[in-house]
Amino acid sequence: MPRSLRWRLAVWLVLGVVLMWTSAAFVTVSNLRREMDEAFDSALAETAQRLLPLAVLDITDREEDGVARSVDALHMKKEYFTYIVRNRDGRILLRSRTADDTIFPPFTQTGFVNSPTHRIYFDSVEDGAYTIAVAEPLSRRTEVLNEAFTGLATPLGVMIPFSILAVWVLVHISLRPLQAFRAEIEKRGSGDMAPVSLRKLPTEVKPVAEAINNLLDRLQRTLAAERSFTSNSAHELRTPVAAALAQTQRLMAEISDPAALERARNIESSLHRLARLSEKLMQLAKAEGGGLVAEKSHDLGPIVAMILDELSTQKADRARIHLNKPDAPVLSRIDLDAFAILVRNLIENALKHGDPEQTIDVTLGADGSFRVANGGTVLSPRDLTRLTRSFERGPTEADGTGLGLSIARTIATGAGGQLQLRSPASGKTDGFEARFIPNATAER
């Protein structure tokens, strides 16, 4: 049985229609056979009852007594009824032209008798002085019944395909609201928690849609609370962290004890990590907040250039980056802030964890794709799977929060695309590559 509801309904309705028509045909043929037998038997008995008085009159008016005569038909056509007339002694006195004496058994009583090949009706007059037997071939009745069945089955055979087509069309039309309901759910991004439309949905499906809307509402409230907590916590941390960092740097300028100065530097380093973590948490809240697809297309080229300009303050890092992008504008509907966060995280990841002696290839494709490839140690498939999880880091001693690739993956998924990780990088024997691939919702 197919899993599709449309196919299930179509199959069962078609089978039901075929079974109904077939059952109706068999019932009709059965009733028709019974009615035909009654009509043929009535005609057989009436023929005998009309012929016998005429035959007796003909026999009594003869000059030759006891001579069997054969009655020829006016027109030489096939006879379906044949008859013989006998006297009390069973001697044949009159017969039809094609009557076969061997198919007529002796007279025993008035009524119908079946032989292997014929249906025979017996009757008599003058207390059995004269008897008549009229026979009809059973094949004749079968032939008429077959003709009637063929006449009945032919329109049925034509109607069944039309019924199947009608069933399919009606099922397709009836399930259009369900198809629209499914399409509305399928086209949503991962961050779209808006309620689905209940318009035109069948009564049987509305409770399901309402349950989905209730679930989406609860999920939206839960996710909004989590994002609000993450964003607010990260935002509130920035001010005290910045103040503590300023106080620590001032303290470092005032103290001269080498041991105390080393401890102050450790505090400064910890505060820098905390500041970076709060920034990453704010980026993660932005990535999980939805709305990553803009209403209009924007050029992504200036965004990549802006991120590289920000990195130009660290000239050694900027010199390692080799940018490839088309001269024509690269239009995409991905949110510009979200794309900037994705670009920054992928480039920073390459700068921190890549081989410092090798260049970093940054490529912006004409289709809106973005690729960053760096040299370094080859990572195992297991490590590649772990890298997109929050607070997961690869086999490296470099400083980091373990959130960069997780943020990039969340943005890519929320924008309707995907983030692919490879090691070694494409066309190389070592290194690491991260590639953002948009789909139709994020493209031009």
C-alpha positions as CSV (number, residue, x, y, z in Angstrom):
1,M,0.0,0.0,0.0
2,P,1.5,3.4,-1.0
3,R,2.3,5.8,1.8
4,S,0.8,8.8,0.0
5,L,-2.7,9.7,1.2
6,R,-3.6,10.7,-2.3
7,W,-2.6,7.3,-3.7
8,R,-4.3,5.5,-0.9
9,L,-7.6,7.3,-1.5
10,A,-7.3,6.8,-5.3
11,V,-6.4,3.1,-5.0
12,W,-9.2,2.3,-2.5
13,L,-11.8,4.4,-4.4
14,V,-10.8,2.9,-7.7
15,L,-11.0,-0.6,-6.2
16,G,-14.4,0.2,-4.7
17,V,-15.7,1.5,-8.0
18,V,-14.5,-1.5,-9.9
19,L,-15.9,-3.9,-7.3
20,M,-19.2,-2.0,-7.3
21,W,-19.5,-2.1,-11.1
22,T,-18.4,-5.7,-11.2
23,S,-20.9,-6.8,-8.5
24,A,-23.6,-4.8,-10.1
25,A,-22.9,-6.5,-13.5
26,F,-23.0,-10.0,-12.0
27,V,-26.2,-9.3,-10.1
28,T,-27.7,-7.8,-13.2
29,V,-26.7,-10.8,-15.3
30,S,-28.0,-13.2,-12.7
31,N,-31.4,-11.5,-12.6
32,L,-31.4,-11.2,-16.4
33,R,-30.7,-15.0,-16.7
34,R,-33.6,-15.8,-14.4
35,E,-35.9,-13.4,-16.3
36,M,-34.8,-14.8,-19.6
37,D,-35.4,-18.3,-18.5
38,E,-38.9,-17.4,-17.5
39,A,-39.5,-15.7,-20.8
40,F,-38.1,-18.5,-22.8
41,D,-40.0,-21.1,-20.8
42,S,-43.2,-19.1,-21.3
43,A,-42.6,-18.9,-25.0
44,L,-41.8,-22.6,-25.2
45,A,-45.0,-23.6,-23.4
46,E,-47.1,-21.1,-25.4
47,T,-45.7,-22.5,-28.6
48,A,-46.6,-26.0,-27.6
49,Q,-50.1,-25.0,-26.5
50,R,-50.8,-23.3,-29.8
51,L,-49.3,-25.9,-32.0
52,L,-50.9,-29.0,-30.5
53,P,-54.6,-28.1,-31.4
54,L,-53.6,-27.3,-34.9
55,A,-51.5,-30.5,-35.2
56,V,-54.5,-32.6,-33.9
57,L,-56.8,-31.0,-36.4
58,D,-54.4,-31.7,-39.2
59,I,-53.9,-35.3,-38.2
60,T,-57.7,-36.0,-37.9
61,D,-58.3,-34.5,-41.4
62,R,-55.8,-36.7,-43.1
63,E,-56.8,-39.4,-45.5
64,E,-53.8,-41.5,-44.6
65,D,-53.9,-42.6,-41.0
66,G,-50.7,-43.2,-39.1
67,V,-48.3,-41.5,-41.6
68,A,-45.7,-39.2,-40.1
69,R,-45.5,-35.8,-41.8
70,S,-42.9,-33.1,-41.7
71,V,-43.9,-29.5,-41.7
72,D,-41.7,-27.2,-43.8
73,A,-41.1,-23.6,-42.8
74,L,-42.3,-20.8,-45.1
75,H,-38.8,-19.2,-45.0
76,M,-35.7,-21.4,-44.8
77,K,-34.3,-20.0,-41.5
78,K,-32.6,-21.6,-38.6
79,E,-35.2,-23.1,-36.3
80,Y,-34.6,-22.5,-32.6
81,F,-37.8,-24.4,-31.6
82,T,-38.3,-27.9,-32.9
83,Y,-41.3,-30.2,-32.1
84,I,-42.8,-33.6,-32.6
85,V,-46.4,-34.8,-32.2
86,R,-47.0,-38.4,-31.0
87,N,-50.1,-40.6,-30.5
88,R,-50.7,-42.6,-27.3
89,D,-48.5,-45.4,-28.6
90,G,-45.5,-43.0,-29.0
91,R,-45.6,-43.1,-32.8
92,I,-44.6,-39.8,-34.4
93,L,-47.4,-38.3,-36.4
94,L,-46.0,-34.8,-37.1
95,R,-42.6,-33.1,-36.8
96,S,-40.9,-29.9,-37.6
97,R,-38.5,-29.8,-40.6
98,T,-35.3,-30.0,-38.5
99,A,-36.6,-32.0,-35.6
100,D,-34.2,-34.7,-34.4
101,D,-36.2,-37.6,-32.9
102,T,-33.4,-38.7,-30.7
103,I,-33.4,-35.6,-28.5
104,F,-37.0,-36.1,-27.5
105,P,-37.6,-38.6,-24.6
106,P,-40.9,-40.4,-24.2
107,F,-43.8,-38.5,-22.8
108,T,-44.4,-39.0,-19.1
109,Q,-46.2,-35.9,-17.9
110,T,-47.0,-32.3,-18.9
111,G,-44.2,-29.9,-18.0
112,F,-40.5,-29.1,-18.6
113,V,-37.7,-31.6,-18.9
114,N,-34.0,-30.8,-19.4
115,S,-31.7,-33.0,-21.5
116,P,-28.0,-32.4,-21.8
117,T,-28.5,-30.2,-24.8
118,H,-32.1,-29.0,-24.8
119,R,-34.9,-27.6,-22.8
120,I,-38.1,-29.5,-23.6
121,Y,-41.8,-28.8,-22.9
122,F,-44.4,-31.6,-23.0
123,D,-48.2,-31.2,-23.3
124,S,-51.1,-33.4,-24.3
125,V,-54.8,-33.4,-25.3
126,E,-57.7,-35.9,-25.2
127,D,-56.3,-37.6,-22.1
128,G,-53.0,-38.3,-23.7
129,A,-54.2,-39.4,-27.1
130,Y,-51.9,-36.9,-28.7
131,T,-48.8,-35.4,-27.1
132,I,-46.4,-32.7,-28.2
133,A,-42.8,-32.0,-27.3
134,V,-41.2,-28.7,-28.1
135,A,-37.4,-28.4,-27.7
136,E,-35.2,-25.4,-27.5
137,P,-31.3,-25.7,-27.6
138,L,-29.7,-24.7,-24.3
139,S,-26.9,-23.2,-26.4
140,R,-29.4,-20.7,-27.8
141,R,-30.2,-19.4,-24.3
142,T,-26.4,-19.2,-23.5
143,E,-25.9,-17.3,-26.7
144,V,-28.6,-14.8,-25.9
145,L,-27.3,-14.4,-22.4
146,N,-23.7,-13.8,-23.6
147,E,-25.0,-11.2,-26.1
148,A,-26.9,-9.5,-23.3
149,F,-23.8,-9.6,-21.0
150,T,-21.6,-8.3,-23.8
151,G,-24.0,-5.4,-24.3
152,L,-24.0,-4.7,-20.6
153,A,-20.2,-5.1,-20.1
154,T,-19.2,-2.9,-23.1
155,P,-20.5,0.3,-21.6
156,L,-19.2,-0.8,-18.2
157,G,-15.8,-1.4,-19.6
158,V,-15.9,2.2,-21.1
159,M,-17.2,3.7,-17.9
160,I,-14.7,2.1,-15.5
161,P,-11.6,4.0,-17.0
162,F,-13.6,7.2,-16.9
163,S,-14.6,6.5,-13.3
164,I,-10.9,5.9,-12.4
165,L,-9.9,9.2,-14.0
166,A,-12.8,11.0,-12.3
167,V,-11.8,9.5,-8.9
168,W,-8.2,10.6,-9.4
169,V,-9.2,14.1,-10.4
170,L,-11.6,14.4,-7.5
171,V,-9.0,13.1,-5.0
172,H,-6.4,15.5,-6.4
173,I,-8.8,18.5,-6.2
174,S,-10.0,17.5,-2.7
175,L,-6.4,17.2,-1.4
176,R,-5.3,20.6,-2.7
177,P,-5.8,22.3,0.7
178,L,-3.6,19.6,2.3
179,Q,-0.9,20.0,-0.4
180,A,-1.0,23.8,0.2
181,F,-0.7,23.1,3.9
182,R,2.3,20.8,3.4
183,A,4.0,23.3,1.0
184,E,3.6,26.1,3.5
185,I,5.3,24.1,6.2
186,E,8.1,22.8,3.8
187,K,9.0,26.3,2.6
188,R,9.6,27.7,6.0
189,G,13.1,28.3,7.4
190,S,14.2,26.8,10.7
191,G,13.6,30.1,12.4
192,D,10.1,30.8,11.1
193,M,7.6,30.2,13.9
194,A,4.6,32.0,12.4
195,P,1.3,30.1,12.6
196,V,0.3,28.2,9.6
197,S,-2.9,29.2,7.8
198,L,-6.1,27.3,8.6
199,R,-8.0,28.6,5.6
200,K,-9.7,26.0,3.4
201,L,-8.4,23.1,5.4
202,P,-10.8,20.2,5.8
203,T,-12.5,19.7,9.2
204,E,-10.6,16.5,9.8
205,V,-7.2,18.2,9.4
206,K,-7.9,21.5,11.2
207,P,-7.2,20.0,14.7
208,V,-3.8,18.9,13.4
209,A,-3.0,22.4,12.1
210,E,-4.2,23.9,15.3
211,A,-2.0,21.6,17.3
212,I,1.0,22.6,15.1
213,N,0.2,26.3,15.6
214,N,0.1,25.7,19.4
215,L,3.4,23.9,19.3
216,L,5.0,26.6,17.2
217,D,3.7,29.2,19.6
218,R,5.2,27.4,22.6
219,L,8.5,26.9,20.7
220,Q,8.6,30.5,19.7
221,R,8.1,31.7,23.3
222,T,10.7,29.2,24.6
223,L,13.3,30.2,22.0
224,A,12.6,33.9,22.4
225,A,13.2,33.5,26.1
226,E,16.4,31.6,25.6
227,R,17.7,34.1,22.9
228,S,16.7,37.1,25.1
229,F,18.5,35.6,28.0
230,T,21.6,34.9,26.0
231,S,21.6,38.3,24.3
232,N,20.8,40.3,27.4
233,S,23.4,38.4,29.4
234,A,26.1,38.9,26.8
235,H,25.1,42.6,26.5
236,E,25.1,43.2,30.2
237,L,28.5,41.5,30.5
238,R,30.2,43.9,28.1
239,T,30.1,47.0,30.4
240,P,31.5,45.3,33.5
241,V,34.0,43.4,31.5
242,A,35.2,46.5,29.7
243,A,35.4,48.3,33.1
244,A,37.3,45.5,34.7
245,L,39.7,45.4,31.7
246,A,40.3,49.1,31.9
247,Q,41.0,48.9,35.6
248,T,43.3,45.9,35.1
249,Q,45.3,47.8,32.4
250,R,45.5,50.8,34.7
251,L,46.7,48.6,37.5
252,M,49.4,47.1,35.2
253,A,50.7,50.6,34.4
254,E,51.0,51.4,38.1
255,I,52.6,48.3,39.5
256,S,56.3,47.4,39.2
257,D,56.5,44.1,40.9
258,P,57.2,41.5,38.1
259,A,55.1,38.7,39.8
260,A,52.2,41.1,40.4
261,L,52.5,42.3,36.8
262,E,52.4,38.8,35.5
263,R,49.2,38.0,37.4
264,A,47.7,41.3,36.1
265,R,48.5,40.2,32.6
266,N,46.8,36.9,33.2
267,I,43.7,38.7,34.4
268,E,43.8,40.9,31.3
269,S,44.0,37.9,29.1
270,S,41.0,36.3,30.9
271,L,39.0,39.4,30.5
272,H,39.8,39.6,26.8
273,R,38.5,36.0,26.5
274,L,35.4,36.8,28.4
275,A,34.8,39.9,26.1
276,R,35.2,37.7,23.0
277,L,32.8,35.1,24.5
278,S,30.2,37.7,25.2
279,E,30.5,38.9,21.6
280,K,30.2,35.4,20.3
281,L,27.1,34.8,22.5
282,M,25.5,37.9,21.0
283,Q,26.3,36.7,17.5
284,L,24.8,33.3,18.4
285,A,21.6,35.0,19.6
286,K,21.5,36.9,16.3
287,A,21.9,33.7,14.4
288,E,19.2,31.9,16.3
289,G,16.8,34.8,16.2
290,G,15.4,34.2,12.8
291,G,14.8,36.8,10.1
292,L,18.0,35.8,8.3
293,V,16.5,36.3,4.8
294,A,15.9,39.9,3.7
295,E,13.0,41.0,1.5
296,K,15.3,42.5,-1.1
297,S,18.6,41.3,-2.6
298,H,21.8,43.0,-1.6
299,D,25.4,43.0,-2.9
300,L,27.6,40.8,-0.8
301,G,30.9,42.1,-2.2
302,P,31.1,45.2,0.1
303,I,30.5,43.1,3.2
304,V,33.4,40.8,2.5
305,A,35.6,43.9,1.7
306,M,34.5,45.6,5.0
307,I,35.4,42.5,7.1
308,L,38.9,42.4,5.4
309,D,39.4,46.1,6.0
310,E,38.7,45.6,9.7
311,L,41.3,42.8,9.7
312,S,43.8,45.2,8.0
313,T,44.8,46.5,11.4
314,Q,46.6,43.3,11.8
315,K,48.8,43.6,8.7
316,A,50.4,40.2,9.1
317,D,47.0,38.5,9.1
318,R,45.7,40.6,6.2
319,A,48.7,39.8,4.1
320,R,47.9,36.1,4.4
321,I,44.4,36.5,2.9
322,H,43.9,36.1,-0.8
323,L,40.5,37.3,-2.0
324,N,38.7,36.1,-5.1
325,K,35.4,37.6,-6.1
326,P,33.7,38.5,-9.3
327,D,33.7,42.1,-10.6
328,A,29.9,42.1,-11.0
329,P,27.7,42.5,-8.0
330,V,26.9,39.3,-6.1
331,L,23.2,39.7,-5.2
332,S,21.6,37.6,-2.4
333,R,18.7,37.9,0.0
334,I,20.6,36.7,3.0
335,D,20.6,39.3,5.9
336,L,23.7,41.5,5.6
337,D,24.4,41.5,9.3
338,A,24.1,37.8,9.5
339,F,26.3,37.3,6.4
340,A,28.9,39.6,8.0
341,I,28.9,37.5,11.1
342,L,29.3,34.4,9.1
343,V,32.2,35.8,7.0
344,R,34.0,37.1,10.1
345,N,33.8,33.8,12.0
346,L,35.0,31.7,9.0
347,I,38.0,34.0,8.4
348,E,38.9,34.3,12.1
349,N,38.7,30.6,12.4
350,A,41.2,30.2,9.5
351,L,43.5,32.9,11.0
352,K,43.5,31.3,14.4
353,H,43.7,27.6,13.5
354,G,45.4,27.5,10.1
355,D,49.0,27.2,9.3
356,P,50.5,30.7,9.7
357,E,53.0,30.1,6.9
358,Q,50.3,29.4,4.3
359,T,47.9,31.8,2.6
360,I,44.1,31.8,3.3
361,D,42.0,31.6,0.2
362,V,38.7,33.6,0.5
363,T,36.3,33.2,-2.4
364,L,32.9,34.8,-3.0
365,G,31.0,33.1,-5.8
366,A,28.7,34.7,-8.3
367,D,25.9,32.5,-6.9
368,G,26.3,33.9,-3.3
369,S,28.4,31.1,-2.1
370,F,31.4,31.9,0.2
371,R,34.5,29.7,0.8
372,V,37.4,30.0,3.1
373,A,40.4,27.5,2.8
374,N,43.5,27.4,4.9
375,G,46.5,25.2,5.3
376,G,47.1,23.0,8.3
377,T,46.8,19.5,9.7
378,V,44.2,17.2,8.1
379,L,41.2,16.7,10.4
380,S,39.3,13.4,10.7
381,P,35.7,13.0,9.7
382,R,34.8,12.7,13.4
383,D,36.5,16.0,14.2
384,L,34.7,17.7,11.3
385,T,31.3,16.5,12.7
386,R,32.1,17.9,16.1
387,L,33.3,21.3,15.0
388,T,29.9,22.7,14.3
389,R,28.7,22.0,17.8
390,S,28.7,24.8,20.4
391,F,31.9,25.0,22.5
392,E,33.5,22.2,20.5
393,R,37.1,22.8,19.3
394,G,39.4,20.8,17.1
395,P,42.9,19.5,18.0
396,T,44.5,22.9,18.4
397,E,46.3,25.0,21.1
398,A,45.1,28.3,19.7
399,D,42.8,30.5,21.8
400,G,39.1,30.4,21.0
401,T,35.6,30.0,22.3
402,G,34.5,27.0,20.2
403,L,31.5,29.0,18.9
404,G,32.7,30.3,15.5
405,L,31.7,27.4,13.3
406,S,28.6,26.7,15.3
407,I,27.4,30.3,14.7
408,A,28.3,30.1,11.0
409,R,26.3,26.8,10.7
410,T,23.3,28.3,12.5
411,I,23.3,31.3,10.2
412,A,23.7,29.1,7.0
413,T,20.8,26.9,8.1
414,G,18.6,29.8,9.1
415,A,19.1,31.4,5.8
416,G,18.1,28.3,4.0
417,G,21.5,27.2,2.9
418,Q,24.2,24.8,4.4
419,L,27.7,24.9,5.7
420,Q,30.1,22.3,4.3
421,L,33.4,21.4,6.1
422,R,36.2,19.6,4.3
423,S,39.6,18.4,5.3
424,P,41.9,18.4,3.3
425,A,40.8,21.5,1.4
426,S,39.7,21.1,-2.2
427,G,42.6,20.7,-4.5
428,K,45.1,20.2,-1.6
429,T,46.6,17.4,0.4
430,D,46.2,19.2,3.7
431,G,44.3,22.0,5.3
432,F,40.7,22.8,6.1
433,E,37.9,24.3,4.1
434,A,34.5,25.8,5.1
435,R,32.0,26.6,2.3
436,F,28.6,28.4,2.7
437,I,26.2,27.2,0.0
438,P,23.0,29.2,-0.4
439,N,19.7,27.9,-1.7
440,A,16.9,29.6,-3.7
441,T,15.7,31.6,-0.7
442,A,19.1,33.3,-0.3
443,E,20.0,33.7,-3.9
444,R,19.2,36.5,-6.3
